[in-house]
């Protein structure tokens, strides 16, 4: 039996006194797709909620946390993007083991006791997106380039999913050392090591750096130095075809786009904030939204 078509949007909820406020805090924020995507998701699932962009640097971060601690009772929670994912972690009352292993947080809510709780969905969304496209993670050998907020989250999620071997490359030695220490503490059974050169015998090569956001960025790595069977994967969502993926595709290599991470992260967000999807296939819905 064919799956039902995604809902047709006839309009969004009017804002009223019962509307719950959600959003994303970051700097910059204008490139974010969630601000356009989530209002349509809320309308489809029947949630009286809005998603707002909160653009600002470090001073706004503390202001948002103060509001969430009880001063703004209709604020349901928010996600965190650059440059706050790492800085926010020690400011929270409690974070998940996954966030501790990642060294970053991108989802924050207030629990029943009033405590601020954080988790990270970037890596989990990436792993689910990879698996949904038919790529097995458990037992795989992976090369991850970049251990910032997103890279650290992907590293932890890969270890949590049972990756066979994880090799990482990071230009910042202190960041690399801290990430490796966290991963070995939380996932002692997963072989994790640092490498300065592209490794052999890997299944997936992942760009978790921001290189590719701008057209004049250098490549994070040259996909042509890898064997032809390696899947070249990207976390950048816009542009959809980064120079890395363009070069790989031009030379007949298999690629995996950054949009798959967002497709599978939206259901994680709804679950984190306690919003019922009402039986709707959220991944399919997100894919249908331009």
Secondary structure, 3 states (H helix, E strand, C coil): CCCCCCCCCCCCCCCCCCCEEEEEEECCCCCCCHHHHHHHHHHHHCCCEEEEEEECCHHHHHHHHHHHHHHCCCEEEEEECCCCCCCCHHHCCEECHHHHHHCCCCEEEECCCCCEEEECCHHHHHHHHHHHCCCCCCCCEEEEECCCHHHHHHHHHHHHCCCCEEEEECCCHHHHHHHHHHHHHHCCCCEEEECCCCCCCCCEEEECCCCCCCCCCCCCCCHHHCCCCCEEEECCCCCCCCHHHHHHHHCCCCEECCHHHHHHHHHHHHHHCCCCCCCCCHHHHHHHCC
